[in-house]
């Protein structure tokens, strides 16, 4: 039986949670949907990840206003994907921050990604009519930058390629808490369609070197406590490696994309089939792993048509 395309069949509203991960630090989560982080400073608030639409951003704001009435001054976008950035206008932040590589990816493939993700996630894009256009940063950085929210220091860093080439993480040193975007997931499939398999585990190791006491991941429950943090980092590395290695073996012997798909499923299904968005991500992940194993360093741009052609050939 042909599976519904990506998450087109998932129209059930998710239960949201708002979890304290440190003093003045919160993670908005929604059962495997994209997460958003909240950092409360002395006189203003920083949001990490905007959500897909202003409608969803307002849901985040309802939770924010339950704990603080301070204005939103900064919005950090860890990467360029539409489900993370297109709700930005709802926050009214005076600064929108991305890495310079993430900004270049908005310019190179932002519209194509929007069109692609619109079909992949119809539930997340309800109310899309309010989106004013592509989200552009007001501020970019190359390796790192520091923002002070009053006396609260926030470090925004690029620790390596992983989910995308331009991934940023946000570190709050006074609480030793990190907001990782989609570099780290918890009981949710990693989307690797724009990823860099060969770099991902090293980037996870760079995160682990900070010894975070808590992490707000890209998807899945907030990770409170060092034991849960370590478990999620290890599981993310296992997911990425379990996806790439069987595909790379197929490529090495000159096998086809469909053979790579079968090999990946054999390795990953027993371990990850109950993860959120697993079936959604798998064809995109295999296609990217197949390309990387053949030496294609820069992920090819996903378009709405390429999505559907690839889905039909693998999940059809």
For each residue, the residues with C-beta under 8 A, 3 or more apart:
1:
2: 315 316
3: 9 279 315
4: 8 9
5: 8 119 120 307 308 311
6: 119 120 121 280 307 311
7: 10 120 121 122 123 124 277 280
8: 4 5 119 120 122
9: 3 4
10: 7 123
11: 122 123
12: 123
13: 123
14: 30 31 32 33
15: 30 31
16: 28 29 30 59 63
17: 27 28 29 30 221 222
18: 26 27 28 29 63 66 67
19: 26 27 29 221 222 224
20: 25 26
21: 25 26 27 175 177 214 215 216 222 223 224
22: 25 172 175 176 177 213 214
23: 174 175
24: 39 40 41 152 175
25: 20 21 22 37 38 39 40 172 175 177 214 216
26: 18 19 20 21 37 38 40 63 64 67
27: 17 18 19 21 35 36 37 38 179 216 222
28: 16 17 18 35 36 37 38 59 60 63
29: 16 17 18 19 33 35 219 220 221 222
30: 14 15 16 17 33 34 35
31: 14 15 276
32: 14 187 188 219 220 276 277
33: 14 29 30 124 219
34: 30 49 51 52 83 84 124 218 219
35: 27 28 29 30 49 216 217 218 219 220 222
36: 27 28 47 48 49 50 51 60
37: 25 26 27 28 47 48 49 170 179 216
38: 25 26 27 28 45 46 47 48 60 63 64 67
39: 24 25 45 46 47 48 149 152 154 170 172 179
40: 24 25 26 45 67 68 70 149 152
41: 24 44 45 46 70 73 148 149 150 151 152 154
42: 149 150 151 152
43: 70 149 150
44: 41 70 71 72 73 74 149 150
45: 38 39 40 41 64 68 70 71 72 73 74 149
46: 38 39 41 72 73 74 75 76 147 149 154 170
47: 36 37 38 39 50 60 64 72 74 75 76 91 93
48: 36 37 38 39 75 76 78 170 179 181 216
49: 34 35 36 37 76 77 78 84 85 179 181 218
50: 36 47 57 75 77 84 85 86 87 88 90 91 135
51: 34 36 56 57 59 60 83 84 86 87
52: 34 56 82 83 84 86 87 117 121 124 125
53: 56 57 86 87 124 125 126 127 128 130 131
54: 57 58 87 89 90 127 130 131
55: 58 59 87 126 127 130
56: 51 52 53 59 60 87 124 127
57: 50 51 53 54 60 61 87 88 89 90 91
58: 54 55 61 62 90
59: 16 28 51 55 56 62 63
60: 28 36 38 47 51 56 57 63 64
61: 57 58 64 65 90 91
62: 58 59 65 66
63: 16 18 26 28 38 59 60 66 67
64: 26 38 45 47 60 61 67 68 72
65: 61 62 68 69
66: 18 62 63
67: 18 26 38 40 63 64
68: 40 45 64 65
69: 65
70: 40 41 43 44 45
71: 44 45 92
72: 44 45 46 47 64 75 91 92 93
73: 41 44 45 46 93 94 95 149
74: 44 45 46 47 93 94 95 96 97 147 149
75: 46 47 48 50 72 88 91 93 95 96 97
76: 46 47 48 49 97 98 156 168 170 179
77: 49 50 80 84 85 88 96 97 98 102 135 137 168
78: 48 49 84 102 167 168 169 170 179 180 181 182 183 218
79: 84 98 102 105 163 164 166 167 168 181 182
80: 77 84 85 98 102 103 105 106 109 110 113 164 166
81: 84 85 113 117 164 182 194
82: 52 85 86 110 113 114 116 117 118
83: 34 51 52 86 117 121 124
84: 34 49 50 51 52 77 78 79 80 81 181
85: 49 50 77 80 81 82 88 106 135
86: 50 51 52 53 82 83 114 128 131 134 135
87: 50 51 52 53 54 55 56 57 90 91 131
88: 50 57 75 77 85 91 93 96 135
89: 54 57 92 130 131 132 135
90: 50 54 57 58 61 87
91: 47 50 57 61 72 75 87 88
92: 71 72 89
93: 47 72 73 74 75 88 96
94: 73 74 138
95: 73 74 75 138 139 147
96: 74 75 77 88 93 135 136 137 138 139
97: 74 75 76 77 137 138 139 140 141 145 147 156 168
98: 76 77 79 80 102 103 106 137 139 140 166 168
99: 102 103 140 141 142 158 166 167 168
100: 103 104 140 141 142 166
101: 104 105 158 165 166
102: 77 78 79 80 98 99 105 106 137 140 164 166 167 168
103: 80 98 99 100 106 107 136 137 140 166
104: 100 101 107 108 166
105: 79 80 101 102 108 109 110 164 165 166
106: 80 85 98 102 103 109 110 134 135 136
107: 103 104 110
108: 104 105 301
109: 80 105 106 112 113 301 302
110: 80 82 105 106 107 113 114 134
111: 114 115 134
112: 109 115 116 301 302 303 304
113: 80 81 82 109 110 116 117 301 302
114: 82 86 110 111 117 118 134
115: 111 112 118 119 303 304
116: 82 112 113 119 120 302 303 304 306 307
117: 52 81 82 83 113 114 120 121 124 125
118: 82 114 115 121 122 125 128 304
119: 5 6 8 115 116 122 304 307 308
120: 5 6 7 8 116 117 280 307
121: 6 7 52 83 117 118 124 125
122: 7 8 11 118 119 125 126
123: 7 10 11 12 13 126
124: 7 33 34 52 53 56 83 117 121
125: 52 53 117 118 121 122 128
126: 53 55 122 123
127: 53 54 55 56 130
128: 53 86 118 125 131
129:
130: 53 54 55 89 127
131: 53 54 86 87 89 128
132: 89
133:
134: 86 106 110 111 114
135: 50 77 85 86 88 89 96 106
136: 96 103 106
137: 77 96 97 98 102 103 140
138: 94 95 96 97
139: 95 96 97 98 145
140: 97 98 99 100 102 103 137
141: 97 99 100 144 145 156 158
142: 99 100 158
143: 157 158
144: 141 155 156 157 158
145: 97 139 141 155 156
146: 153 154 155 156
147: 46 74 95 97 153 154 156
148: 41 151 152 153 154
149: 39 40 41 42 43 44 45 46 73 74 152 154
150: 41 42 43 44
151: 41 42 148
152: 24 39 40 41 42 148 149 172 174
153: 146 147 148 172 173 174
154: 39 41 46 146 147 148 149 170 171 172
155: 144 145 146 170 171 172 173
156: 76 97 141 144 145 146 147 168 169 170 171
157: 143 144 168 169 170 171
158: 99 101 141 142 143 144 166 167 168 169
159: 167 169 183 203 206 207
160: 167 199 202 203 206
161: 164 165 167 195 196 199 200 203
162: 167 182 183 195 196 199 200 203 204
163: 79 167 181 182 183 190 191 192 194 195 200 218
164: 79 80 81 102 105 161 167 194 195 196
165: 101 105 161 194 196 298 299
166: 79 80 98 99 100 101 102 103 104 105 158
167: 78 79 99 102 158 159 160 161 162 163 164 181 182 183 203
168: 76 77 78 79 97 98 99 102 156 157 158 181
169: 78 156 157 158 159 178 179 180 181 183 207
170: 37 39 46 48 76 78 154 155 156 157 178 179
171: 154 155 156 157 177 178 179 210 212
172: 22 25 39 152 153 154 155 175 176 177 178 179
173: 153 155 176
174: 23 152 153
175: 21 22 23 24 25 172 213 214
176: 22 172 173 210 211 212 213 214
177: 21 22 25 171 172 212 213 214 215 216
178: 169 170 171 172 207 210 212 214 215 216
179: 27 37 39 48 49 76 78 169 170 171 172 215 216
180: 78 169 183 184 207 215 216 217 218
181: 48 49 78 79 84 163 167 168 169 218
182: 78 79 81 162 163 167 185 190 191 217 218 219
183: 78 159 162 163 167 169 180 200 203 204 207 218 236
184: 180 204 207 215 217 218 223 232 233 236
185: 182 188 189 190 217 218 219 220 232 236 239
186: 217 219 220 221 223 232 235
187: 32 220 221 235 274 275 276
188: 32 185 217 218 219 220 275 276 277
189: 185 239 272 275 276 277 278 280 281 282 285
190: 163 182 185 195 236 239 240 243 281 285
191: 163 182 194 195 277 281 284 285
192: 163 195 197 200 240 243 281 284 285 288 289
193: 281 284 285 287 288 299 302
194: 81 163 164 165 191 288 299 302
195: 161 162 163 164 190 191 192 200 240 285 288 299
196: 161 162 164 165 199 200 292 297 299
197: 192 200 240 241 243 244 288 289 292
198: 244 292
199: 160 161 162 196 202 203
200: 161 162 163 183 192 195 196 197 203 204 237 240
201: 204 205 237 240 241
202: 160 199 205 206
203: 159 160 161 162 167 183 199 200 206 207
204: 162 183 184 200 201 207 208 233 236 237
205: 201 202 208 209
206: 159 160 202 203 209 210
207: 159 169 178 180 183 184 203 204 210 212 215 233
208: 204 205 211 230 233
209: 205 206
210: 171 176 178 206 207
211: 176 208 226
212: 171 176 177 178 207 215 226 229
213: 22 175 176 177 225 226 229
214: 21 22 25 175 176 177 178 222 223 224 225 229
215: 21 177 178 179 180 184 207 212 222 223 229 232
216: 21 25 27 35 37 48 177 178 179 180 222 223
217: 35 180 182 184 185 186 188 220 221 222 223 232
218: 34 35 49 78 163 180 181 182 183 184 185 188
219: 29 32 33 34 35 182 185 186 188 276 277
220: 29 32 35 185 186 187 188 217 232 276
221: 17 19 29 186 187 217
222: 17 19 21 27 29 35 214 215 216 217
223: 21 184 186 214 215 216 217 228 229 231 232
224: 19 21 214 228
225: 213 214 228 229
226: 211 212 213 229 230
227: 230 231
228: 223 224 225 231 232
229: 212 213 214 215 223 225 226 232 233
230: 208 226 227 233 234
231: 223 227 228 234 235
232: 184 185 186 215 217 220 223 228 229 235 236
233: 184 204 207 208 229 230 236 237
234: 230 231 237 238
235: 186 187 231 232 238 239
236: 183 184 185 190 204 232 233 239 240
237: 200 201 204 233 234 240 241
238: 234 235 241 242 271
239: 185 189 190 235 236 242 243 268 271 272 275
240: 190 192 195 197 200 201 236 237 243 244
241: 197 201 237 238 244 245
242: 238 239 245 246 267 268 271 272
243: 190 192 197 239 240 246 247 264 267 268 285 286 289
244: 197 198 240 241 247 248 289 292 293
245: 241 242 248 249 267
246: 242 243 249 250 260 263 264 266 267
247: 243 244 250 251 260 263 264 286 289 290 293
248: 244 245 251 252 289 293
249: 245 246 252 253 263
250: 246 247 253 255 256 259 260 263 290 293
251: 247 248 254 255 260 290 293 294
252: 248 249 293
253: 249 250
254: 251
255: 250 251 259 260 263
256: 250 259 260
257: 260 261 286 287 290 313 314
258: 261 262 313 314
259: 250 255 256 262 263
260: 246 247 250 251 255 256 257 263 264 286 289 290
261: 257 258 264 265 282 283 286 314
262: 258 259 265 266
263: 246 247 249 250 255 259 260 266 267
264: 243 246 247 260 261 267 268 282 285 286 289
265: 261 262 268 269 282
266: 246 262 263 269
267: 242 243 245 246 263 264 270 271
268: 239 242 243 264 265 271 272 273 278 282
269: 265 266 272 273
270: 267 273
271: 238 239 242 267 268
272: 189 239 242 268 269 275 278
273: 268 269 270 278
274: 187 278
275: 187 188 189 239 272 278
276: 31 32 187 188 189 219 220
277: 7 32 188 189 191 219 280 281
278: 189 268 272 273 274 275 281 282
279: 3 282 315
280: 6 7 120 189 277
281: 189 190 191 192 193 277 278 284 285
282: 189 261 264 265 268 278 279 285 286 314 315
283: 261 286 287 310 311 314 315
284: 191 192 193 281 287 288 302 307 310
285: 189 190 191 192 193 195 243 264 281 282 288 289
286: 243 247 257 260 261 264 282 283 289 290 314
287: 193 257 283 284 290 291 310 314
288: 192 193 194 195 197 284 285 291 292 299
289: 192 197 243 244 247 248 260 264 285 286 292 293
290: 247 250 251 257 260 286 287 293 294
291: 287 288 294 296 299 300
292: 196 197 198 244 288 289 295 296 297
293: 244 247 248 250 251 252 289 290
294: 251 290 291
295: 292
296: 291 292 299 300
297: 196 292
298: 165
299: 165 193 194 195 196 288 291 296
300: 291 296 306
301: 108 109 112 113 306
302: 109 112 113 116 193 194 284 306 307
303: 112 115 116 306 307
304: 112 115 116 118 119 307 308
305: 308 309
306: 116 300 301 302 303 309 310
307: 5 6 116 119 120 284 302 303 304 310 311
308: 5 119 304 305 311 312
309: 305 306 312 313
310: 283 284 287 306 307 313 314
311: 5 6 283 307 308 314 315 316
312: 308 309 315 316
313: 257 258 309 310 316
314: 257 258 261 282 283 286 287 310 311
315: 2 3 279 282 283 311 312
316: 2 311 312 313
